[in-house]
């Protein structure tokens, strides 16, 4: 479970980096990008809660 959390956290950081590059180049962030960020954050939150409850 800990490895799953680490993988999701790394994916979130990489995706956030891609979005920062979009903004620096003057492009607008597509609306679907916010949905992907919400899903990744939700996965992390659910995994942390499940991991904490199972301990």
Secondary structure, DSSP 8 states (H G I E B T S, - for coil): -HHHHHHHHHHHHHHHHHHHHHHHTT----HHHHHHHHHHHHHHHHHHHHHHHH-
